[in-house]
């Protein structure tokens, strides 16, 4: 059986870089599950975790390094999620996974960051599939353009490159194929869980049509935040400022 674990010694948040004036303590009764992007490692959540207000219980999940479909992943992860009141923050690749989990068990809220429920119509994704097949690792310039932004700190760019390089090409290729064939529109339309779509205004990887498609399927909240595709890494403070009102509304 695959195992899932937090990549940190503790999931407790320690540094109040954004609002610390949360007045309703019931908001902290919700555990926040973090589902990663294509790398699946959860190692890139550190900037988002460090920027969180005091009091939140954040639980980053690393996906198993296996060529699994969204359905297989949802079955496995649903079975090992912690008990209690949960909200899910899902980055990019993990959006359809979060939708499938929400269809399997009750959750309090769903936050999708630069994600999709049907295959995004983006030429760069098909190029990415070919490059992974050829075991070509994208240079820093392409990571900046499509993932993290031209103004990103060099150390963050190196960290992203190292994390991507640590994942076997076969696993990355399997996940890209899942992205290019996914259609969770009907499943998403049936959900009644409150949903926030966090949209990076400078995302060059997932087109804005992905957000519009989801808004056409059912009522969702949309927060547009300055930043690239890896929004939680590049602009975690503004991301939290957009997320907090949504979490407070759930409480």
C-alpha positions in Angstrom: 0.0 0.0 0.0 1.3 3.4 -0.9 2.1 5.7 2.0 1.5 9.4 2.2 3.2 11.8 4.6 4.0 15.4 5.3 7.5 16.3 4.2 8.1 18.5 7.2 8.8 17.5 10.9 5.7 19.5 11.9 2.8 20.9 10.0 2.2 23.6 12.5 2.6 27.1 11.1 5.0 29.4 12.9 5.6 32.7 11.1 2.8 35.2 10.9 3.8 37.0 7.7 0.3 38.0 6.8 -2.9 38.9 8.8 -2.9 37.7 12.4 -6.2 39.4 13.3 -8.4 36.4 12.7 -11.1 36.8 15.3 -13.3 33.7 14.9 -11.4 30.8 16.5 -13.6 28.2 14.7 -11.7 28.9 11.5 -8.7 27.0 13.1 -10.8 23.8 13.5 -10.4 23.2 9.8 -7.3 21.3 8.8 -6.0 22.4 5.4 -4.8 19.7 3.1 -2.2 20.8 0.5 -2.1 18.8 -2.7 1.0 19.5 -4.9 1.5 20.3 -8.6 3.0 18.1 -11.2 6.1 17.3 -9.2 3.9 15.6 -6.5 6.6 16.0 -3.8 5.0 18.7 -1.7 8.5 20.2 -1.2 7.5 23.4 -2.9 4.9 24.4 -0.3 7.4 25.9 2.1 6.9 29.5 1.1 3.1 29.2 1.4 3.4 27.4 4.8 5.9 30.0 6.2 3.6 32.8 5.1 0.5 31.5 6.8 -1.1 33.2 9.8 -0.6 31.6 13.2 -3.0 28.9 14.2 -3.7 27.0 10.9 -3.0 23.3 10.7 -1.5 22.7 7.3 -1.0 19.2 6.1 1.0 18.9 2.8 0.6 15.5 1.1 3.3 14.0 -1.1 1.9 11.9 -3.9 3.2 8.4 -4.4 5.9 8.0 -7.0 3.8 5.7 -9.1 2.1 6.1 -12.6 -1.4 6.4 -11.2 -4.5 7.8 -12.7 -6.6 10.5 -11.0 -9.1 7.9 -10.0 -6.5 5.7 -8.4 -4.9 8.6 -6.6 -8.3 9.8 -5.3 -9.1 6.3 -3.9 -5.8 6.0 -2.1 -5.6 9.5 -0.7 -9.3 9.6 0.4 -8.6 6.5 2.5 -5.7 8.1 4.5 -6.9 11.7 5.0 -7.1 12.7 8.6 -10.4 12.8 10.4 -12.2 16.0 11.2 -13.2 19.1 9.3 -11.0 19.5 6.1 -10.4 22.1 3.4 -8.2 21.3 0.4 -5.8 23.6 -1.4 -4.9 22.0 -4.7 -2.3 23.3 -7.1 -2.5 22.9 -10.9 -2.2 19.2 -11.6 -4.0 18.2 -8.4 -7.2 20.1 -9.2 -9.0 17.1 -10.7 -7.6 15.0 -7.9 -9.2 17.3 -5.3 -12.5 17.2 -7.2 -12.4 13.4 -7.1 -11.7 13.4 -3.4 -14.5 15.9 -2.7 -16.9 13.5 -4.5 -15.8 10.7 -2.2 -15.9 12.3 1.2 -17.3 15.5 2.7 -15.0 18.5 2.9 -15.7 22.0 4.1 -14.1 23.9 1.3 -12.1 23.5 -1.9 -9.4 26.0 -3.1 -8.0 25.4 -6.6 -4.9 27.3 -7.6 -4.3 27.8 -11.3 -6.0 24.5 -12.0 -8.6 22.9 -14.3 -11.2 20.2 -14.6 -10.9 19.6 -18.3 -7.6 19.3 -20.2 -6.2 22.8 -20.7 -5.8 23.9 -24.3 -2.2 25.1 -23.9 0.4 24.2 -26.6 3.2 24.5 -23.9 1.7 21.5 -22.1 2.2 19.3 -25.2 5.7 20.5 -25.5 6.2 19.6 -21.9 5.0 16.1 -22.5 7.5 15.7 -25.4 10.4 17.2 -23.4 9.8 14.8 -20.5 9.6 11.9 -22.8 13.0 12.9 -24.2 14.3 13.5 -20.6 14.9 17.1 -21.4 15.0 19.3 -18.3 13.7 22.8 -18.9 16.4 25.5 -18.4 15.9 28.3 -15.8 14.7 30.7 -18.5 11.8 28.5 -19.4 11.0 27.9 -15.7 10.9 31.6 -15.2 8.7 32.3 -18.2 6.1 29.5 -17.7 6.2 28.6 -14.0 7.7 31.1 -11.6 8.0 34.5 -13.3 10.9 36.5 -14.6 11.5 38.3 -11.3 11.7 35.2 -9.2 14.6 34.8 -6.8 17.5 32.7 -8.2 17.4 30.4 -5.1 13.7 29.6 -5.7 14.3 28.8 -9.4 17.1 26.5 -8.4 14.9 24.8 -5.8 12.1 24.2 -8.4 14.6 22.8 -10.9 16.0 20.5 -8.3 12.6 19.2 -7.2 11.5 18.6 -10.8 14.8 16.8 -11.5 14.2 14.5 -8.5 11.1 13.0 -9.9 11.5 10.1 -12.4 10.6 11.1 -16.0 8.2 8.2 -16.2 6.2 9.6 -13.4 6.1 13.1 -14.8 5.2 11.8 -18.2 2.3 9.8 -16.7 1.0 12.8 -14.9 1.2 15.0 -18.0 -0.8 12.4 -19.9 -3.4 12.5 -17.2 -3.6 16.3 -17.5 -3.9 16.1 -21.3 -6.8 13.6 -21.2 -8.7 14.7 -18.0 -12.4 15.6 -18.1 -13.8 16.0 -14.6 -16.4 18.6 -15.7 -19.5 16.5 -14.8 -18.0 15.5 -11.5 -17.2 19.1 -10.6 -20.6 20.3 -11.7 -22.3 17.9 -9.2 -20.2 19.1 -6.2 -21.9 21.4 -3.7 -18.8 22.2 -1.6 -17.9 25.9 -1.5 -15.1 26.5 -4.0 -12.5 29.3 -4.5 -10.5 29.5 -7.7 -7.2 31.3 -7.0 -6.1 32.7 -10.4 -2.5 33.9 -11.0 -2.9 37.0 -13.3 0.4 36.2 -15.0 -0.1 32.5 -15.4 1.4 31.5 -18.8 0.9 27.7 -18.4 -2.8 27.1 -17.7 -5.0 29.5 -19.7 -7.7 31.7 -18.2 -10.3 29.6 -20.1 -9.8 26.9 -17.5 -11.1 29.2 -14.8 -14.0 30.4 -17.0 -15.0 26.8 -17.8 -15.3 26.0 -14.1 -17.3 29.1 -13.4 -19.7 28.1 -16.2 -20.3 24.7 -14.6 -21.4 26.0 -11.2 -21.1 28.9 -8.9 -17.6 29.5 -7.5 -15.6 32.3 -6.1 -12.7 33.7 -8.1 -9.8 35.6 -6.7 -7.3 37.1 -9.1 -3.8 37.5 -7.6 -0.7 39.0 -9.2 1.7 36.2 -9.9 2.7 33.4 -12.2 1.6 29.7 -12.5 3.4 28.8 -9.2 1.4 31.4 -7.4 1.7 29.9 -3.9 5.5 30.0 -4.2 6.0 33.3 -6.0 3.4 35.4 -4.1 2.3 33.5 -0.9 1.4 36.6 1.0 -1.2 37.8 -1.5 -2.4 34.2 -1.9 -3.2 34.1 1.8 -4.9 37.5 1.7 -7.2 36.0 -1.0 -7.8 32.7 0.8 -8.5 34.0 4.3 -11.9 35.6 3.6 -13.0 32.3 2.0 -11.9 30.3 5.0 -13.6 32.7 7.3 -16.8 32.3 5.4 -16.6 28.5 5.9 -16.2 29.0 9.6 
